[in-house]
Every structure is written in C-alpha cells, then in structure tokens.
Amino acid sequence: MKIAIFDSGIGGLTVLHEAMKLLPDEDYLFYADTRHVPYGEKSKEEVKQYVLDAAQYMAEQQVKAIVLACNTATSIAVNELRQRYPFPILGIEPAVKPAVQNSTIKHKKVLVMATRLTLNEEKFHNLVKSIDKYDIVESLPMPGLVELAEKRQFDDEHVMRYLDEALAGYKLDEYGTLVLGCTHFPFFRDQLRRYFPQEVDIIDGSNGTARHLRHVLEERDQLGGGSGKIQFVRSSEPVESAVELADYHRLLERLS
C-alpha cells in the first residue's frame, strides 16, 4: 500500500522529499492538482471540491494514508476528509508554534509567509490567537512565489524582482523567525536567506509533517513494505511522459 501526498502543484514535493528521507521503505503516490493550481487565490468552495475529488481518486489507489501537503487544502478540507475515510488523513499548517517560541526568546517578531487563502482562514487565525500571547506574529501573502515555482522560474532575475517588491518597506532585522507557510516556498529558501539577517531562522512544516506521518504509521503497525517507488499523478491522470517524470525528479534533486 502506498502513501499518498497531495498538493495543488509541485509544493508538496517538499513534503515528499522529507518523507522519503525518514521513510525510505515506503511507496508513494504524489498527486498534483495542476489543472486548478494555484489554490491560494480561489474561493473556499472551489478548493474544497477540488480536494474532495482528488481524495476520492487517491482513496481508490490502495493508499494507507493521505498527506495534505498544502496549507490551504488542510485548512479547508482536512476535517471533512477525516470523517469520510478510515485511513489517516494528515495535514500541514504553518509552523507558528515553534516560530513564536523561538522569536520570544530572541525578543523579535515572527513573519509568516503563505497564500492569501491560508492567511484568511479561521483555522490560521485561531492557531495564531492560541499561541501569540505577545502579539509578535505578522503575516504576508506571497502568491507570486507559487506562480514562479509552477512556471519553474527559480532564477534570480525573476525571483529577486518579486521579492524586492514584496519585501519593500519591511524592516527585516525586526524578525527572529520567518515561517514558510506554503509548501512551494522552500524552493526559494536560498534566495529568501539573502534578504534576512543570518540570525533570522527560516522554518517550514515539511519535516514535522513527515515525522508525524512516521509516528502515525508506527502506531498502526504499518511501517515499511515498499521500496521508495513514486507514482506521479496530475489531476487524476497518471504521469507517463519521460520528460514530465524527469522534471519531477529534477525538482526533488533541487531540494537536496
């Protein structure tokens, strides 16, 4: 049985990459809903239906768990999916708790970068409200990074131009921690690093999600049984083109 990892696009590869390091003896199904990417600028109702449709496809592929490697999809659909299916449905959320703990010690602020839909969701606001006792969390929607990733535009010319505009007016030395609250954003970690002082920690939820997945499978005595094989699917269509498969493997190598 496979572990399914789902995202609107290539961002979920960051979670797949971490999962493969922690759980090499598993087989994986990576589902990218490229027909509807990006989710962050669409309505809540649209996104929920996209996720429900994708989950139905994945559930029919003999999976033992589904990981929603998408903050937007998690905030909108994870509870409903858990009611529908008997196997574990894991989500991901911006790593606000460790960021607040870290920045409180530093007497600095936290900056959470995510999609607009994630930042507007009640789930995110409740998360911040429960943790941010000193009102140090600020948020910044960065939809352009999702678009750049999906276009495979990782070069400095495109990325730095966007970051110059998005971060203009921010006093970046006021922050102790930057939270990458979208799974697409770790692709740009090195470029973001250039903008923030070295003492600013940059964190995301990919490793924590992979560790949670391992713990859940351990509890269910379902660890292992695979060989690291990955099946790639785009909006319910298996990826068979050698060119497209090579593209996915290049992206995984980029994360290494």
Contacts in CASP RR format, 6 or more apart in sequence:
PFRMAT RR
TARGET T0000
AUTHOR 0000-0000-0000
METHOD contacts of the structure
MODEL  1
MKIAIFDSGIGGLTVLHEAMKLLPDEDYLFYADTRHVPYGEKSKEEVKQY
VLDAAQYMAEQQVKAIVLACNTATSIAVNELRQRYPFPILGIEPAVKPAV
QNSTIKHKKVLVMATRLTLNEEKFHNLVKSIDKYDIVESLPMPGLVELAE
KRQFDDEHVMRYLDEALAGYKLDEYGTLVLGCTHFPFFRDQLRRYFPQEV
DIIDGSNGTARHLRHVLEERDQLGGGSGKIQFVRSSEPVESAVELADYHR
LLERLS
1 27 0 8 1.000
1 62 0 8 1.000
1 63 0 8 1.000
1 64 0 8 1.000
1 222 0 8 1.000
2 26 0 8 1.000
2 27 0 8 1.000
2 28 0 8 1.000
2 29 0 8 1.000
2 61 0 8 1.000
2 62 0 8 1.000
2 63 0 8 1.000
2 64 0 8 1.000
2 231 0 8 1.000
3 19 0 8 1.000
3 23 0 8 1.000
3 26 0 8 1.000
3 27 0 8 1.000
3 28 0 8 1.000
3 29 0 8 1.000
3 63 0 8 1.000
3 64 0 8 1.000
3 65 0 8 1.000
3 67 0 8 1.000
3 213 0 8 1.000
4 28 0 8 1.000
4 29 0 8 1.000
4 30 0 8 1.000
4 31 0 8 1.000
4 58 0 8 1.000
4 61 0 8 1.000
4 63 0 8 1.000
4 65 0 8 1.000
4 66 0 8 1.000
4 67 0 8 1.000
5 12 0 8 1.000
5 15 0 8 1.000
5 16 0 8 1.000
5 19 0 8 1.000
5 28 0 8 1.000
5 29 0 8 1.000
5 30 0 8 1.000
5 31 0 8 1.000
5 66 0 8 1.000
5 67 0 8 1.000
5 69 0 8 1.000
6 12 0 8 1.000
6 31 0 8 1.000
6 33 0 8 1.000
6 51 0 8 1.000
6 54 0 8 1.000
6 55 0 8 1.000
6 58 0 8 1.000
6 66 0 8 1.000
6 67 0 8 1.000
6 68 0 8 1.000
6 69 0 8 1.000
6 70 0 8 1.000
6 73 0 8 1.000
7 13 0 8 1.000
7 15 0 8 1.000
7 31 0 8 1.000
7 32 0 8 1.000
7 33 0 8 1.000
7 68 0 8 1.000
7 69 0 8 1.000
7 70 0 8 1.000
7 73 0 8 1.000
7 183 0 8 1.000
8 32 0 8 1.000
8 33 0 8 1.000
8 34 0 8 1.000
8 36 0 8 1.000
8 37 0 8 1.000
8 38 0 8 1.000
8 39 0 8 1.000
8 40 0 8 1.000
8 50 0 8 1.000
8 70 0 8 1.000
8 72 0 8 1.000
8 73 0 8 1.000
9 32 0 8 1.000
9 33 0 8 1.000
9 34 0 8 1.000
9 37 0 8 1.000
9 38 0 8 1.000
9 150 0 8 1.000
9 184 0 8 1.000
10 32 0 8 1.000
10 149 0 8 1.000
10 150 0 8 1.000
10 184 0 8 1.000
10 187 0 8 1.000
10 248 0 8 1.000
10 251 0 8 1.000
11 69 0 8 1.000
11 70 0 8 1.000
11 149 0 8 1.000
11 182 0 8 1.000
11 183 0 8 1.000
11 184 0 8 1.000
11 187 0 8 1.000
12 30 0 8 1.000
12 32 0 8 1.000
12 69 0 8 1.000
12 70 0 8 1.000
12 183 0 8 1.000
12 184 0 8 1.000
13 30 0 8 1.000
13 183 0 8 1.000
13 248 0 8 1.000
13 251 0 8 1.000
13 252 0 8 1.000
13 255 0 8 1.000
14 69 0 8 1.000
14 183 0 8 1.000
14 184 0 8 1.000
14 186 0 8 1.000
14 187 0 8 1.000
14 204 0 8 1.000
14 206 0 8 1.000
14 255 0 8 1.000
15 67 0 8 1.000
15 69 0 8 1.000
15 92 0 8 1.000
15 183 0 8 1.000
15 206 0 8 1.000
15 209 0 8 1.000
15 210 0 8 1.000
16 28 0 8 1.000
16 30 0 8 1.000
16 69 0 8 1.000
16 230 0 8 1.000
16 252 0 8 1.000
17 206 0 8 1.000
17 252 0 8 1.000
17 255 0 8 1.000
17 256 0 8 1.000
18 206 0 8 1.000
18 207 0 8 1.000
18 208 0 8 1.000
18 209 0 8 1.000
18 210 0 8 1.000
19 26 0 8 1.000
19 28 0 8 1.000
19 67 0 8 1.000
19 209 0 8 1.000
19 210 0 8 1.000
19 213 0 8 1.000
20 26 0 8 1.000
20 28 0 8 1.000
20 228 0 8 1.000
20 252 0 8 1.000
21 210 0 8 1.000
22 210 0 8 1.000
22 211 0 8 1.000
22 213 0 8 1.000
22 214 0 8 1.000
23 210 0 8 1.000
23 213 0 8 1.000
23 214 0 8 1.000
23 217 0 8 1.000
23 223 0 8 1.000
23 224 0 8 1.000
24 228 0 8 1.000
25 223 0 8 1.000
25 224 0 8 1.000
25 225 0 8 1.000
25 226 0 8 1.000
25 227 0 8 1.000
25 228 0 8 1.000
26 223 0 8 1.000
26 224 0 8 1.000
26 225 0 8 1.000
26 226 0 8 1.000
26 228 0 8 1.000
27 225 0 8 1.000
27 226 0 8 1.000
27 227 0 8 1.000
27 228 0 8 1.000
27 229 0 8 1.000
27 230 0 8 1.000
27 231 0 8 1.000
28 228 0 8 1.000
28 229 0 8 1.000
28 230 0 8 1.000
28 231 0 8 1.000
29 58 0 8 1.000
29 61 0 8 1.000
29 63 0 8 1.000
29 230 0 8 1.000
29 231 0 8 1.000
29 233 0 8 1.000
30 230 0 8 1.000
30 231 0 8 1.000
30 232 0 8 1.000
30 233 0 8 1.000
30 248 0 8 1.000
31 54 0 8 1.000
31 57 0 8 1.000
31 58 0 8 1.000
31 233 0 8 1.000
31 234 0 8 1.000
32 232 0 8 1.000
32 233 0 8 1.000
32 234 0 8 1.000
32 235 0 8 1.000
33 39 0 8 1.000
33 50 0 8 1.000
33 51 0 8 1.000
33 54 0 8 1.000
33 234 0 8 1.000
33 235 0 8 1.000
34 150 0 8 1.000
34 234 0 8 1.000
34 235 0 8 1.000
35 234 0 8 1.000
35 235 0 8 1.000
36 42 0 8 1.000
36 46 0 8 1.000
36 50 0 8 1.000
36 235 0 8 1.000
37 146 0 8 1.000
37 150 0 8 1.000
38 115 0 8 1.000
38 143 0 8 1.000
38 146 0 8 1.000
38 147 0 8 1.000
38 150 0 8 1.000
39 47 0 8 1.000
39 50 0 8 1.000
39 70 0 8 1.000
39 72 0 8 1.000
39 73 0 8 1.000
39 115 0 8 1.000
39 117 0 8 1.000
40 47 0 8 1.000
40 72 0 8 1.000
40 115 0 8 1.000
40 116 0 8 1.000
40 117 0 8 1.000
40 118 0 8 1.000
40 143 0 8 1.000
40 146 0 8 1.000
41 115 0 8 1.000
41 116 0 8 1.000
41 117 0 8 1.000
41 143 0 8 1.000
42 117 0 8 1.000
44 76 0 8 1.000
44 117 0 8 1.000
44 121 0 8 1.000
47 72 0 8 1.000
47 73 0 8 1.000
47 76 0 8 1.000
47 77 0 8 1.000
47 117 0 8 1.000
48 76 0 8 1.000
48 77 0 8 1.000
48 80 0 8 1.000
51 68 0 8 1.000
51 73 0 8 1.000
51 76 0 8 1.000
51 77 0 8 1.000
51 81 0 8 1.000
52 77 0 8 1.000
52 80 0 8 1.000
52 81 0 8 1.000
53 236 0 8 1.000
54 235 0 8 1.000
54 236 0 8 1.000
55 66 0 8 1.000
55 77 0 8 1.000
55 81 0 8 1.000
55 84 0 8 1.000
55 85 0 8 1.000
55 89 0 8 1.000
57 233 0 8 1.000
57 236 0 8 1.000
58 66 0 8 1.000
59 66 0 8 1.000
59 85 0 8 1.000
59 87 0 8 1.000
61 231 0 8 1.000
63 87 0 8 1.000
64 87 0 8 1.000
64 88 0 8 1.000
64 217 0 8 1.000
64 220 0 8 1.000
64 222 0 8 1.000
65 87 0 8 1.000
65 88 0 8 1.000
65 89 0 8 1.000
65 90 0 8 1.000
65 213 0 8 1.000
65 216 0 8 1.000
65 217 0 8 1.000
65 222 0 8 1.000
66 81 0 8 1.000
66 85 0 8 1.000
66 87 0 8 1.000
66 88 0 8 1.000
66 89 0 8 1.000
66 90 0 8 1.000
67 90 0 8 1.000
67 91 0 8 1.000
67 92 0 8 1.000
67 209 0 8 1.000
67 213 0 8 1.000
68 74 0 8 1.000
68 77 0 8 1.000
68 78 0 8 1.000
68 81 0 8 1.000
68 89 0 8 1.000
68 90 0 8 1.000
68 91 0 8 1.000
68 92 0 8 1.000
69 91 0 8 1.000
69 92 0 8 1.000
69 183 0 8 1.000
69 206 0 8 1.000
69 209 0 8 1.000
70 92 0 8 1.000
70 183 0 8 1.000
71 92 0 8 1.000
71 93 0 8 1.000
71 94 0 8 1.000
71 114 0 8 1.000
71 115 0 8 1.000
71 118 0 8 1.000
71 181 0 8 1.000
71 182 0 8 1.000
71 183 0 8 1.000
72 115 0 8 1.000
72 117 0 8 1.000
72 118 0 8 1.000
72 121 0 8 1.000
72 182 0 8 1.000
74 91 0 8 1.000
74 92 0 8 1.000
74 93 0 8 1.000
74 123 0 8 1.000
75 93 0 8 1.000
75 117 0 8 1.000
75 118 0 8 1.000
75 121 0 8 1.000
75 123 0 8 1.000
75 124 0 8 1.000
76 117 0 8 1.000
76 121 0 8 1.000
78 89 0 8 1.000
78 91 0 8 1.000
81 89 0 8 1.000
82 89 0 8 1.000
88 216 0 8 1.000
88 217 0 8 1.000
88 220 0 8 1.000
90 209 0 8 1.000
90 212 0 8 1.000
90 213 0 8 1.000
90 216 0 8 1.000
91 209 0 8 1.000
92 183 0 8 1.000
92 205 0 8 1.000
92 206 0 8 1.000
92 209 0 8 1.000
93 123 0 8 1.000
93 124 0 8 1.000
93 127 0 8 1.000
93 205 0 8 1.000
94 112 0 8 1.000
94 114 0 8 1.000
94 118 0 8 1.000
94 124 0 8 1.000
94 127 0 8 1.000
94 179 0 8 1.000
94 181 0 8 1.000
94 205 0 8 1.000
95 179 0 8 1.000
95 181 0 8 1.000
95 203 0 8 1.000
95 204 0 8 1.000
95 205 0 8 1.000
95 208 0 8 1.000
96 110 0 8 1.000
96 112 0 8 1.000
96 127 0 8 1.000
96 128 0 8 1.000
96 131 0 8 1.000
96 132 0 8 1.000
96 137 0 8 1.000
96 179 0 8 1.000
97 127 0 8 1.000
97 131 0 8 1.000
98 177 0 8 1.000
98 203 0 8 1.000
99 110 0 8 1.000
99 112 0 8 1.000
99 137 0 8 1.000
99 177 0 8 1.000
99 179 0 8 1.000
99 201 0 8 1.000
99 203 0 8 1.000
100 110 0 8 1.000
100 131 0 8 1.000
100 132 0 8 1.000
100 136 0 8 1.000
100 137 0 8 1.000
100 177 0 8 1.000
102 176 0 8 1.000
102 177 0 8 1.000
102 201 0 8 1.000
102 203 0 8 1.000
103 109 0 8 1.000
103 110 0 8 1.000
103 136 0 8 1.000
103 175 0 8 1.000
103 176 0 8 1.000
103 177 0 8 1.000
104 134 0 8 1.000
104 136 0 8 1.000
106 176 0 8 1.000
106 177 0 8 1.000
106 199 0 8 1.000
108 136 0 8 1.000
108 174 0 8 1.000
108 175 0 8 1.000
108 176 0 8 1.000
108 177 0 8 1.000
108 200 0 8 1.000
109 136 0 8 1.000
109 137 0 8 1.000
109 138 0 8 1.000
109 174 0 8 1.000
109 175 0 8 1.000
109 176 0 8 1.000
110 132 0 8 1.000
110 136 0 8 1.000
110 137 0 8 1.000
110 138 0 8 1.000
110 175 0 8 1.000
110 176 0 8 1.000
110 177 0 8 1.000
110 178 0 8 1.000
110 179 0 8 1.000
111 138 0 8 1.000
111 139 0 8 1.000
111 140 0 8 1.000
111 170 0 8 1.000
111 175 0 8 1.000
111 177 0 8 1.000
111 178 0 8 1.000
111 179 0 8 1.000
112 119 0 8 1.000
112 137 0 8 1.000
112 138 0 8 1.000
112 139 0 8 1.000
112 140 0 8 1.000
112 179 0 8 1.000
112 181 0 8 1.000
113 139 0 8 1.000
113 140 0 8 1.000
113 141 0 8 1.000
113 142 0 8 1.000
113 145 0 8 1.000
113 178 0 8 1.000
113 179 0 8 1.000
113 180 0 8 1.000
113 181 0 8 1.000
113 182 0 8 1.000
113 185 0 8 1.000
114 124 0 8 1.000
114 139 0 8 1.000
114 141 0 8 1.000
114 142 0 8 1.000
114 179 0 8 1.000
114 181 0 8 1.000
114 182 0 8 1.000
115 141 0 8 1.000
115 142 0 8 1.000
115 143 0 8 1.000
115 146 0 8 1.000
115 182 0 8 1.000
116 141 0 8 1.000
116 143 0 8 1.000
118 124 0 8 1.000
118 181 0 8 1.000
118 182 0 8 1.000
119 139 0 8 1.000
119 141 0 8 1.000
124 139 0 8 1.000
128 137 0 8 1.000
131 137 0 8 1.000
140 166 0 8 1.000
140 170 0 8 1.000
142 166 0 8 1.000
142 182 0 8 1.000
142 185 0 8 1.000
144 162 0 8 1.000
144 166 0 8 1.000
145 159 0 8 1.000
145 162 0 8 1.000
145 182 0 8 1.000
145 184 0 8 1.000
145 185 0 8 1.000
145 187 0 8 1.000
145 188 0 8 1.000
146 182 0 8 1.000
146 184 0 8 1.000
148 154 0 8 1.000
148 158 0 8 1.000
148 159 0 8 1.000
148 162 0 8 1.000
148 188 0 8 1.000
149 184 0 8 1.000
149 187 0 8 1.000
149 188 0 8 1.000
150 184 0 8 1.000
152 247 0 8 1.000
153 159 0 8 1.000
154 187 0 8 1.000
154 188 0 8 1.000
154 254 0 8 1.000
156 191 0 8 1.000
159 188 0 8 1.000
159 191 0 8 1.000
160 191 0 8 1.000
163 188 0 8 1.000
163 191 0 8 1.000
163 192 0 8 1.000
163 195 0 8 1.000
167 195 0 8 1.000
172 195 0 8 1.000
172 196 0 8 1.000
172 197 0 8 1.000
172 200 0 8 1.000
173 197 0 8 1.000
173 200 0 8 1.000
175 196 0 8 1.000
175 200 0 8 1.000
176 199 0 8 1.000
176 200 0 8 1.000
176 201 0 8 1.000
177 200 0 8 1.000
177 201 0 8 1.000
177 202 0 8 1.000
177 203 0 8 1.000
178 192 0 8 1.000
178 196 0 8 1.000
178 200 0 8 1.000
178 201 0 8 1.000
178 202 0 8 1.000
178 203 0 8 1.000
179 203 0 8 1.000
179 204 0 8 1.000
180 186 0 8 1.000
180 189 0 8 1.000
180 192 0 8 1.000
180 202 0 8 1.000
180 203 0 8 1.000
180 204 0 8 1.000
180 205 0 8 1.000
181 204 0 8 1.000
181 205 0 8 1.000
183 204 0 8 1.000
183 206 0 8 1.000
185 192 0 8 1.000
185 204 0 8 1.000
186 204 0 8 1.000
186 206 0 8 1.000
186 255 0 8 1.000
187 251 0 8 1.000
187 254 0 8 1.000
187 255 0 8 1.000
189 202 0 8 1.000
192 202 0 8 1.000
193 202 0 8 1.000
196 202 0 8 1.000
214 223 0 8 1.000
217 223 0 8 1.000
217 224 0 8 1.000
230 248 0 8 1.000
231 238 0 8 1.000
232 238 0 8 1.000
232 239 0 8 1.000
232 244 0 8 1.000
232 245 0 8 1.000
232 248 0 8 1.000
233 239 0 8 1.000
234 244 0 8 1.000
239 245 0 8 1.000
239 248 0 8 1.000
END
